């Protein structure tokens, strides 16, 4: 009798263990894991104060790695990197063995992240807890196999990152511009050297070259007060004097300057925020969650949005340092009002075209392709950083507002925001056509 009781007890115990294991398994929302991974990366980018162009590179490689592992869960999805330039043949899972592709995608994502960022120790606690959750739901062989596959995918992505011209330009000298008429040189309040002046030499993912969608040249320097060159400065200066509350809010909302220097008397400190790319990664997350996108569609959205912004940054920066166009604050201080400062702090690089306009439109066009032209959403991407959120009826509406925000903020001319938006649109449309989306 006692033996029978023991046997029953053992069976009940095993049943409870199996039930617990099944319950643990149901708690892992794979799409949410990918969202949390991206959010961890955003926080790391903010902490390390990466510039907007460099942040776009980090998002792109990490998100591509995640997708290239995750896509195998749904055979309808094809490799993205196979249609891009410079990537080797990606590994494939063994069809006769089981994998957890969300785990593989996570490992691929962080294999890349740990090599392209600095403060990687901050990720350890998050990764350990996440891997432990997966381990509790999988048999040992599936867990190990999935991790190994993800690591291999990540390392293949990193091979491309090693030769994209980023490592090769890290020892470059400072770029301080020129005092030649109409040319950019450091601007107040801190007169910093230019950010990533070699970014136009980066190897694009999809575009033929960084100059493929070069905008027409900006208005040429002229001493005439009747010239387009001078008129655009008068227009911006006068607009800055009569900004409405709505226009001020728009400028603040889309500032997305990752490192704003604040001056109070003799004290100076910096505020850290998301980059423009980080803002649109946040919008991609909102679109995925609102549309109930599964893990594969989520990984795809992050990857394609990142690819579009990466190539857009390269095109934009190529033109910025080719034309080396002067900033409004320099002209206005010299020719109109020596005490004037723009509402927003002028970023340390040339004016033409607007980087915000280029990359936000490229992201908006890509997200419109993935989720629709009339996808309405509440943008909460910046809520935790500046306490603001806004509703938009489409991605392009959001991009248009981001674009004009730079004019309201006093750091870009109208011509520059329009040229940037046109460039970003062309970049994304080309990528969509090349990838046959």
LOLOLUM-819161 format. One record per residue (C-alpha): z, y, x; residue in one letter. Coordinates in steps of 0.001 Angstrom, whole numbers. Layout:
BEGIN
<r z="Z" y="Y" x="X" res="a"/>
...
// end
This chain:
BEGIN
<r z="0" y="0" x="0" res="x"/>
<r z="929" y="2364" x="2807" res="x"/>
<r z="-2372" y="1585" x="4533" res="x"/>
<r z="-4232" y="2520" x="1347" res="x"/>
<r z="-2310" y="5801" x="1074" res="x"/>
<r z="-3154" y="6609" x="4674" res="x"/>
<r z="-6807" y="5921" x="4032" res="x"/>
<r z="-6817" y="8146" x="954" res="x"/>
<r z="-5099" y="10905" x="2934" res="x"/>
<r z="-7687" y="10676" x="5699" res="x"/>
<r z="-10524" y="10847" x="3176" res="x"/>
<r z="-8988" y="13878" x="1474" res="x"/>
<r z="-8477" y="15581" x="4815" res="x"/>
<r z="-12094" y="14946" x="5797" res="x"/>
<r z="-13291" y="16237" x="2433" res="x"/>
<r z="-11268" y="19413" x="2860" res="x"/>
<r z="-12637" y="19935" x="6357" res="x"/>
<r z="-16189" y="19471" x="5139" res="x"/>
<r z="-15569" y="21849" x="2254" res="x"/>
<r z="-14172" y="24452" x="4612" res="x"/>
<r z="-17123" y="24063" x="6890" res="x"/>
<r z="-19529" y="24483" x="3967" res="x"/>
<r z="-17629" y="27560" x="2812" res="x"/>
<r z="-17815" y="29073" x="6295" res="x"/>
<r z="-21520" y="28405" x="6347" res="x"/>
<r z="-22100" y="30302" x="3112" res="x"/>
<r z="-20386" y="33419" x="4476" res="x"/>
<r z="-23071" y="34074" x="7088" res="x"/>
<r z="-25629" y="36464" x="5648" res="x"/>
<r z="-28396" y="36232" x="8236" res="x"/>
<r z="-30068" y="39524" x="7345" res="x"/>
<r z="-26696" y="41273" x="7523" res="x"/>
<r z="-26119" y="39796" x="10987" res="x"/>
<r z="-29362" y="41428" x="12172" res="x"/>
<r z="-28305" y="44738" x="10620" res="x"/>
<r z="-24954" y="44577" x="12385" res="x"/>
<r z="-26671" y="43736" x="15674" res="x"/>
<r z="-28852" y="46854" x="15395" res="x"/>
<r z="-25849" y="48971" x="14456" res="x"/>
<r z="-23994" y="47745" x="17534" res="x"/>
<r z="-26981" y="48797" x="19616" res="x"/>
<r z="-27040" y="52238" x="18002" res="x"/>
<r z="-23369" y="52762" x="18825" res="x"/>
<r z="-24020" y="51706" x="22412" res="x"/>
<r z="-26978" y="54087" x="22719" res="x"/>
<r z="-24793" y="56923" x="21435" res="x"/>
<r z="-21977" y="56045" x="23839" res="x"/>
<r z="-24294" y="55868" x="26846" res="x"/>
<r z="-26086" y="59093" x="25796" res="x"/>
<r z="-29600" y="57765" x="26250" res="x"/>
<r z="-32337" y="60330" x="25738" res="x"/>
<r z="-34610" y="59896" x="22690" res="x"/>
<r z="-37561" y="58433" x="24653" res="x"/>
<r z="-35336" y="55946" x="26504" res="x"/>
<r z="-33575" y="55009" x="23260" res="x"/>
<r z="-36960" y="54185" x="21724" res="x"/>
<r z="-37640" y="51770" x="24575" res="x"/>
<r z="-34277" y="50053" x="24105" res="x"/>
<r z="-34766" y="49629" x="20353" res="x"/>
<r z="-38301" y="48335" x="20832" res="x"/>
<r z="-37624" y="45590" x="23359" res="x"/>
<r z="-34402" y="44399" x="21714" res="x"/>
<r z="-35932" y="44383" x="18226" res="x"/>
<r z="-39071" y="42585" x="19391" res="x"/>
<r z="-36920" y="39903" x="20995" res="x"/>
<r z="-34973" y="39464" x="17768" res="x"/>
<r z="-38137" y="39139" x="15693" res="x"/>
<r z="-39914" y="36749" x="18051" res="x"/>
<r z="-37001" y="34319" x="17676" res="x"/>
<r z="-36336" y="34950" x="13977" res="x"/>
<r z="-39941" y="34583" x="12806" res="x"/>
<r z="-39941" y="30819" x="13193" res="x"/>
<r z="-37792" y="30491" x="10086" res="x"/>
<r z="-40834" y="31426" x="7978" res="x"/>
<r z="-44235" y="30126" x="9037" res="x"/>
<r z="-45983" y="32994" x="7227" res="x"/>
<r z="-44934" y="35386" x="9972" res="x"/>
<r z="-46956" y="35654" x="13172" res="x"/>
<r z="-46017" y="36822" x="16637" res="x"/>
<r z="-46151" y="40565" x="17098" res="x"/>
<r z="-46137" y="40582" x="20900" res="x"/>
<r z="-49162" y="38264" x="20993" res="x"/>
<r z="-51178" y="41236" x="19698" res="x"/>
<r z="-49577" y="43782" x="22022" res="x"/>
<r z="-50351" y="44501" x="25665" res="x"/>
<r z="-48643" y="42948" x="28667" res="x"/>
<r z="-46499" y="40279" x="27074" res="x"/>
<r z="-46718" y="36698" x="28272" res="x"/>
<r z="-46947" y="33646" x="26028" res="x"/>
<r z="-43741" y="33427" x="24075" res="x"/>
<r z="-41768" y="30158" x="23905" res="x"/>
<r z="-41814" y="28045" x="20759" res="x"/>
<r z="-39095" y="25844" x="19301" res="x"/>
<r z="-39396" y="22066" x="19286" res="x"/>
<r z="-40737" y="21136" x="15845" res="x"/>
<r z="-38777" y="17921" x="15892" res="x"/>
<r z="-35404" y="19587" x="16368" res="x"/>
<r z="-33231" y="21873" x="14291" res="x"/>
<r z="-32423" y="25501" x="15116" res="x"/>
<r z="-30533" y="28339" x="13578" res="x"/>
<r z="-33001" y="31166" x="14047" res="x"/>
<r z="-30567" y="33948" x="13173" res="x"/>
<r z="-28390" y="32745" x="16034" res="x"/>
<r z="-31446" y="32532" x="18294" res="x"/>
<r z="-32496" y="36046" x="17258" res="x"/>
<r z="-29013" y="37348" x="17998" res="x"/>
<r z="-28996" y="35784" x="21436" res="x"/>
<r z="-32482" y="37119" x="22188" res="x"/>
<r z="-31442" y="40585" x="21005" res="x"/>
<r z="-28378" y="40761" x="23214" res="x"/>
<r z="-30066" y="39104" x="26192" res="x"/>
<r z="-32371" y="42123" x="26206" res="x"/>
<r z="-29727" y="44688" x="25239" res="x"/>
<r z="-27498" y="43684" x="28137" res="x"/>
<r z="-30283" y="44408" x="30624" res="x"/>
<r z="-31538" y="47712" x="29244" res="x"/>
<r z="-28230" y="49491" x="28543" res="x"/>
<r z="-25121" y="50320" x="30562" res="x"/>
<r z="-21809" y="49851" x="28726" res="x"/>
<r z="-22402" y="46213" x="27840" res="x"/>
<r z="-18717" y="45288" x="28102" res="x"/>
<r z="-18236" y="47022" x="24761" res="x"/>
<r z="-20369" y="44311" x="23139" res="x"/>
<r z="-18272" y="41365" x="24265" res="x"/>
<r z="-15770" y="41337" x="21413" res="x"/>
<r z="-18477" y="41638" x="18784" res="x"/>
<r z="-20640" y="38922" x="20349" res="x"/>
<r z="-17739" y="36511" x="20846" res="x"/>
<r z="-16685" y="36751" x="17205" res="x"/>
<r z="-20241" y="36393" x="15951" res="x"/>
<r z="-21011" y="33361" x="18110" res="x"/>
<r z="-17737" y="31794" x="16987" res="x"/>
<r z="-18808" y="32172" x="13354" res="x"/>
<r z="-22089" y="30423" x="14065" res="x"/>
<r z="-20345" y="27713" x="16048" res="x"/>
<r z="-18106" y="26939" x="13062" res="x"/>
<r z="-21138" y="26286" x="10882" res="x"/>
<r z="-23345" y="24298" x="13249" res="x"/>
<r z="-23172" y="21048" x="15139" res="x"/>
<r z="-22818" y="21467" x="18881" res="x"/>
<r z="-26388" y="20471" x="19726" res="x"/>
<r z="-27978" y="22860" x="17206" res="x"/>
<r z="-25753" y="25691" x="18368" res="x"/>
<r z="-26566" y="25135" x="22042" res="x"/>
<r z="-30269" y="24640" x="21353" res="x"/>
<r z="-30493" y="27862" x="19302" res="x"/>
<r z="-28687" y="29902" x="21943" res="x"/>
<r z="-30911" y="28502" x="24684" res="x"/>
<r z="-34062" y="29268" x="22707" res="x"/>
<r z="-32968" y="32835" x="22013" res="x"/>
<r z="-32087" y="33383" x="25645" res="x"/>
<r z="-35540" y="32186" x="26710" res="x"/>
<r z="-37227" y="34531" x="24247" res="x"/>
<r z="-35136" y="37456" x="25471" res="x"/>
<r z="-35972" y="36766" x="29093" res="x"/>
<r z="-39682" y="36646" x="28332" res="x"/>
<r z="-39451" y="40056" x="26655" res="x"/>
<r z="-37605" y="41399" x="29696" res="x"/>
<r z="-40482" y="40388" x="31966" res="x"/>
<r z="-42634" y="42947" x="30208" res="x"/>
<r z="-39895" y="45574" x="30394" res="x"/>
<r z="-39745" y="45107" x="34164" res="x"/>
<r z="-43336" y="46317" x="34610" res="x"/>
<r z="-43719" y="49019" x="31925" res="x"/>
<r z="-43266" y="51797" x="34528" res="x"/>
<r z="-39734" y="52666" x="33441" res="x"/>
<r z="-37963" y="51094" x="36426" res="x"/>
<r z="-40604" y="52530" x="38711" res="x"/>
<r z="-39866" y="56134" x="37639" res="x"/>
<r z="-36070" y="56157" x="37911" res="x"/>
<r z="-36025" y="57796" x="41341" res="x"/>
<r z="-38248" y="60682" x="40314" res="x"/>
<r z="-37296" y="64246" x="41326" res="x"/>
<r z="-36196" y="66827" x="38770" res="x"/>
<r z="-38817" y="68733" x="36822" res="x"/>
<r z="-37986" y="72437" x="36413" res="x"/>
<r z="-41273" y="73608" x="34978" res="x"/>
<r z="-43082" y="76740" x="36011" res="x"/>
<r z="-42669" y="80486" x="35702" res="x"/>
<r z="-46405" y="80857" x="35155" res="x"/>
<r z="-47267" y="82742" x="31941" res="x"/>
<r z="-46947" y="80581" x="28838" res="x"/>
<r z="-45467" y="77607" x="30694" res="x"/>
<r z="-42188" y="75832" x="30038" res="x"/>
<r z="-39125" y="76364" x="32170" res="x"/>
<r z="-35443" y="75574" x="31493" res="x"/>
<r z="-33949" y="77217" x="28425" res="x"/>
<r z="-30533" y="78550" x="27406" res="x"/>
<r z="-27702" y="77878" x="27045" res="x"/>
<r z="-27541" y="75339" x="29889" res="x"/>
<r z="-30962" y="75595" x="31570" res="x"/>
<r z="-31253" y="71841" x="32101" res="x"/>
<r z="-34098" y="70138" x="33926" res="x"/>
<r z="-36707" y="68393" x="31782" res="x"/>
<r z="-36032" y="65019" x="30161" res="x"/>
<r z="-38306" y="62110" x="31141" res="x"/>
<r z="-41302" y="64098" x="32342" res="x"/>
<r z="-43002" y="60867" x="33462" res="x"/>
<r z="-42770" y="59239" x="30021" res="x"/>
<r z="-46477" y="59738" x="29440" res="x"/>
<r z="-47106" y="57237" x="32245" res="x"/>
<r z="-45254" y="54464" x="30395" res="x"/>
<r z="-47359" y="51467" x="29374" res="x"/>
<r z="-48040" y="51585" x="25669" res="x"/>
<r z="-47580" y="48518" x="23482" res="x"/>
<r z="-50636" y="48837" x="21250" res="x"/>
<r z="-52492" y="52043" x="22094" res="x"/>
<r z="-55289" y="52064" x="24636" res="x"/>
<r z="-53642" y="54893" x="26565" res="x"/>
<r z="-51071" y="57651" x="26234" res="x"/>
<r z="-53857" y="60171" x="25707" res="x"/>
<r z="-55608" y="58270" x="22931" res="x"/>
<r z="-54498" y="60624" x="20162" res="x"/>
<r z="-54068" y="63826" x="22102" res="x"/>
<r z="-53786" y="66838" x="19762" res="x"/>
<r z="-55952" y="69940" x="20222" res="x"/>
<r z="-54502" y="72457" x="22691" res="x"/>
<r z="-51921" y="74943" x="21384" res="x"/>
<r z="-52675" y="78684" x="21179" res="x"/>
<r z="-53441" y="79950" x="24667" res="x"/>
<r z="-51159" y="82433" x="26396" res="x"/>
<r z="-52074" y="86031" x="25668" res="x"/>
<r z="-50474" y="89413" x="26243" res="x"/>
<r z="-52045" y="90757" x="23067" res="x"/>
<r z="-49664" y="91211" x="20160" res="x"/>
<r z="-52569" y="90379" x="17859" res="x"/>
<r z="-53061" y="86945" x="19422" res="x"/>
<r z="-52110" y="83676" x="17757" res="x"/>
<r z="-49819" y="83066" x="20721" res="x"/>
<r z="-47735" y="86145" x="19988" res="x"/>
<r z="-47988" y="85928" x="16184" res="x"/>
<r z="-46414" y="82472" x="16090" res="x"/>
<r z="-43360" y="83857" x="17883" res="x"/>
<r z="-43038" y="86780" x="15488" res="x"/>
<r z="-43362" y="84369" x="12561" res="x"/>
<r z="-40613" y="82100" x="13893" res="x"/>
<r z="-38335" y="85024" x="14803" res="x"/>
<r z="-38646" y="86608" x="11367" res="x"/>
<r z="-38095" y="83270" x="9646" res="x"/>
<r z="-34899" y="82735" x="11648" res="x"/>
<r z="-33497" y="85958" x="10188" res="x"/>
<r z="-33896" y="84881" x="6550" res="x"/>
<r z="-33091" y="81186" x="6448" res="x"/>
<r z="-31850" y="79965" x="3088" res="x"/>
<r z="-28874" y="77634" x="2798" res="x"/>
<r z="-31277" y="74793" x="2002" res="x"/>
<r z="-33322" y="75488" x="5139" res="x"/>
<r z="-30187" y="75639" x="7270" res="x"/>
<r z="-29015" y="72333" x="5845" res="x"/>
<r z="-32414" y="70767" x="6537" res="x"/>
<r z="-32297" y="71926" x="10159" res="x"/>
<r z="-28762" y="70568" x="10594" res="x"/>
<r z="-29553" y="67317" x="8838" res="x"/>
<r z="-32450" y="66368" x="11109" res="x"/>
<r z="-31078" y="67796" x="14368" res="x"/>
<r z="-30412" y="64321" x="15830" res="x"/>
<r z="-29785" y="65775" x="19268" res="x"/>
<r z="-27892" y="63016" x="21117" res="x"/>
<r z="-26070" y="65428" x="23416" res="x"/>
<r z="-25400" y="68938" x="22150" res="x"/>
<r z="-23451" y="71185" x="24497" res="x"/>
<r z="-20872" y="73389" x="22785" res="x"/>
<r z="-19518" y="76551" x="24416" res="x"/>
<r z="-16233" y="78209" x="23467" res="x"/>
<r z="-15268" y="80975" x="25878" res="x"/>
<r z="-14971" y="79325" x="29285" res="x"/>
<r z="-14770" y="75850" x="27753" res="x"/>
<r z="-17720" y="73508" x="27370" res="x"/>
<r z="-17878" y="70142" x="25609" res="x"/>
<r z="-20529" y="67834" x="24162" res="x"/>
<r z="-21069" y="66268" x="20753" res="x"/>
<r z="-22732" y="62855" x="20651" res="x"/>
<r z="-24993" y="61842" x="17765" res="x"/>
<r z="-27798" y="59447" x="16964" res="x"/>
<r z="-31252" y="60040" x="18404" res="x"/>
<r z="-34272" y="60684" x="16142" res="x"/>
<r z="-35255" y="57056" x="16685" res="x"/>
<r z="-31757" y="55912" x="15783" res="x"/>
<r z="-31987" y="57869" x="12532" res="x"/>
<r z="-35162" y="56009" x="11575" res="x"/>
<r z="-33740" y="52666" x="12606" res="x"/>
<r z="-31025" y="53543" x="10088" res="x"/>
<r z="-33650" y="54294" x="7447" res="x"/>
<r z="-35329" y="50954" x="8169" res="x"/>
<r z="-31967" y="49280" x="7559" res="x"/>
<r z="-31584" y="51095" x="4235" res="x"/>
<r z="-35071" y="49997" x="3144" res="x"/>
<r z="-34360" y="46376" x="4045" res="x"/>
<r z="-31051" y="46294" x="2202" res="x"/>
<r z="-32351" y="48127" x="-850" res="x"/>
<r z="-35317" y="45742" x="-1149" res="x"/>
<r z="-33154" y="42662" x="-476" res="x"/>
<r z="-35321" y="41759" x="2512" res="x"/>
<r z="-34512" y="38400" x="4045" res="x"/>
<r z="-33713" y="37972" x="7716" res="x"/>
<r z="-37318" y="37525" x="8849" res="x"/>
<r z="-38602" y="40580" x="6959" res="x"/>
<r z="-35622" y="42534" x="8285" res="x"/>
<r z="-36369" y="41553" x="11877" res="x"/>
<r z="-40016" y="42456" x="11353" res="x"/>
<r z="-39163" y="45889" x="9938" res="x"/>
<r z="-36962" y="46755" x="12905" res="x"/>
<r z="-39556" y="45510" x="15390" res="x"/>
<r z="-42575" y="47271" x="13890" res="x"/>
<r z="-40746" y="50550" x="13312" res="x"/>
<r z="-39552" y="50467" x="16919" res="x"/>
<r z="-43020" y="49686" x="18273" res="x"/>
<r z="-44506" y="52593" x="16326" res="x"/>
<r z="-41902" y="55034" x="17629" res="x"/>
<r z="-42189" y="53759" x="21208" res="x"/>
<r z="-45933" y="54363" x="21418" res="x"/>
<r z="-45566" y="57681" x="19563" res="x"/>
<r z="-43041" y="58932" x="22104" res="x"/>
<r z="-45385" y="58067" x="24964" res="x"/>
<r z="-48301" y="59932" x="23356" res="x"/>
<r z="-46145" y="62927" x="22531" res="x"/>
<r z="-44597" y="63157" x="25994" res="x"/>
<r z="-47998" y="62843" x="27641" res="x"/>
<r z="-49142" y="65988" x="25855" res="x"/>
<r z="-45826" y="67791" x="26288" res="x"/>
<r z="-46024" y="67694" x="30060" res="x"/>
<r z="-49788" y="68086" x="30181" res="x"/>
<r z="-49715" y="71394" x="28313" res="x"/>
<r z="-46141" y="72264" x="29482" res="x"/>
<r z="-45968" y="74773" x="26646" res="x"/>
<r z="-43291" y="77440" x="26624" res="x"/>
<r z="-40393" y="77325" x="24139" res="x"/>
<r z="-39917" y="80041" x="21478" res="x"/>
<r z="-36543" y="81130" x="22860" res="x"/>
<r z="-38134" y="82071" x="26186" res="x"/>
<r z="-40901" y="84171" x="24656" res="x"/>
<r z="-38673" y="85827" x="22065" res="x"/>
<r z="-36008" y="86700" x="24665" res="x"/>
<r z="-38655" y="88181" x="26959" res="x"/>
<r z="-40811" y="89989" x="24399" res="x"/>
<r z="-38897" y="90551" x="21145" res="x"/>
<r z="-35103" y="90190" x="21266" res="x"/>
<r z="-33206" y="89405" x="24497" res="x"/>
<r z="-30076" y="88374" x="22547" res="x"/>
<r z="-31753" y="85948" x="20139" res="x"/>
<r z="-30890" y="82250" x="20119" res="x"/>
<r z="-32302" y="79591" x="17796" res="x"/>
<r z="-30104" y="77949" x="15193" res="x"/>
<r z="-30486" y="74588" x="16941" res="x"/>
<r z="-30010" y="74060" x="20642" res="x"/>
<r z="-33411" y="73864" x="22329" res="x"/>
<r z="-33983" y="70413" x="23873" res="x"/>
<r z="-34803" y="70396" x="27589" res="x"/>
<r z="-38532" y="69683" x="27634" res="x"/>
<r z="-41781" y="71477" x="26746" res="x"/>
<r z="-42519" y="72588" x="23196" res="x"/>
<r z="-45912" y="71156" x="22234" res="x"/>
<r z="-46175" y="69020" x="20155" res="x"/>
<r z="-42945" y="68451" x="18248" res="x"/>
<r z="-41402" y="65123" x="19229" res="x"/>
<r z="-39475" y="64875" x="15957" res="x"/>
<r z="-42688" y="65337" x="14010" res="x"/>
<r z="-44573" y="62723" x="16015" res="x"/>
<r z="-42074" y="59898" x="15946" res="x"/>
<r z="-40746" y="60474" x="12421" res="x"/>
<r z="-44250" y="60373" x="10969" res="x"/>
<r z="-45082" y="57254" x="12978" res="x"/>
<r z="-41948" y="55556" x="11603" res="x"/>
<r z="-42639" y="56776" x="8066" res="x"/>
<r z="-46210" y="55471" x="8059" res="x"/>
<r z="-45061" y="52070" x="9320" res="x"/>
<r z="-42223" y="51803" x="6799" res="x"/>
<r z="-44608" y="52866" x="4021" res="x"/>
<r z="-46859" y="49975" x="4990" res="x"/>
<r z="-43948" y="47546" x="4858" res="x"/>
<r z="-42130" y="48813" x="1752" res="x"/>
<r z="-44582" y="51015" x="-151" res="x"/>
<r z="-45760" y="54629" x="-304" res="x"/>
<r z="-43307" y="55571" x="-3076" res="x"/>
<r z="-40138" y="53914" x="-1825" res="x"/>
<r z="-37284" y="56177" x="-2964" res="x"/>
<r z="-34006" y="55926" x="-1058" res="x"/>
<r z="-30710" y="57608" x="-304" res="x"/>
<r z="-30572" y="58321" x="3399" res="x"/>
<r z="-27020" y="57716" x="4630" res="x"/>
<r z="-28021" y="57132" x="8268" res="x"/>
<r z="-26251" y="60255" x="9501" res="x"/>
<r z="-23292" y="60197" x="7136" res="x"/>
<r z="-20729" y="58976" x="9674" res="x"/>
<r z="-21898" y="61471" x="12308" res="x"/>
<r z="-22384" y="64751" x="10436" res="x"/>
<r z="-21058" y="63956" x="6952" res="x"/>
<r z="-24430" y="64536" x="5249" res="x"/>
<r z="-26765" y="62381" x="3174" res="x"/>
<r z="-29972" y="63094" x="1264" res="x"/>
<r z="-32285" y="61513" x="-1293" res="x"/>
<r z="-36006" y="61126" x="-636" res="x"/>
<r z="-38772" y="59868" x="-2898" res="x"/>
<r z="-40750" y="58414" x="11" res="x"/>
<r z="-40649" y="57863" x="3754" res="x"/>
<r z="-43363" y="60479" x="4296" res="x"/>
<r z="-41376" y="63044" x="2311" res="x"/>
<r z="-38456" y="62419" x="4664" res="x"/>
<r z="-40738" y="62716" x="7695" res="x"/>
<r z="-42213" y="65983" x="6406" res="x"/>
<r z="-38746" y="67430" x="6035" res="x"/>
<r z="-37741" y="66217" x="9501" res="x"/>
<r z="-40840" y="67886" x="10867" res="x"/>
<r z="-40359" y="71319" x="9304" res="x"/>
<r z="-36664" y="71199" x="10224" res="x"/>
<r z="-37636" y="71960" x="13811" res="x"/>
<r z="-39303" y="75189" x="12721" res="x"/>
<r z="-36289" y="76187" x="10631" res="x"/>
<r z="-34097" y="75373" x="13627" res="x"/>
<r z="-36062" y="77828" x="15762" res="x"/>
<r z="-37199" y="75375" x="18415" res="x"/>
<r z="-40809" y="74657" x="17360" res="x"/>
<r z="-43761" y="76598" x="16036" res="x"/>
<r z="-45448" y="75589" x="12753" res="x"/>
<r z="-48584" y="74586" x="14652" res="x"/>
<r z="-46553" y="72242" x="16844" res="x"/>
<r z="-44844" y="70424" x="13983" res="x"/>
<r z="-48177" y="69948" x="12222" res="x"/>
<r z="-49855" y="68668" x="15398" res="x"/>
<r z="-46997" y="66251" x="16027" res="x"/>
<r z="-47080" y="64875" x="12487" res="x"/>
<r z="-50827" y="64301" x="12730" res="x"/>
<r z="-50423" y="62542" x="16062" res="x"/>
<r z="-47646" y="60266" x="14769" res="x"/>
<r z="-49703" y="59343" x="11706" res="x"/>
<r z="-52677" y="58357" x="13862" res="x"/>
<r z="-50498" y="56289" x="16202" res="x"/>
<r z="-49000" y="54220" x="13407" res="x"/>
<r z="-52277" y="53771" x="11539" res="x"/>
<r z="-53843" y="52448" x="14724" res="x"/>
<r z="-50999" y="49969" x="15266" res="x"/>
<r z="-51214" y="48774" x="11654" res="x"/>
<r z="-54941" y="48179" x="12057" res="x"/>
<r z="-54559" y="46453" x="15416" res="x"/>
<r z="-51833" y="44115" x="14151" res="x"/>
<r z="-53761" y="43529" x="10889" res="x"/>
<r z="-50706" y="44212" x="8769" res="x"/>
// end
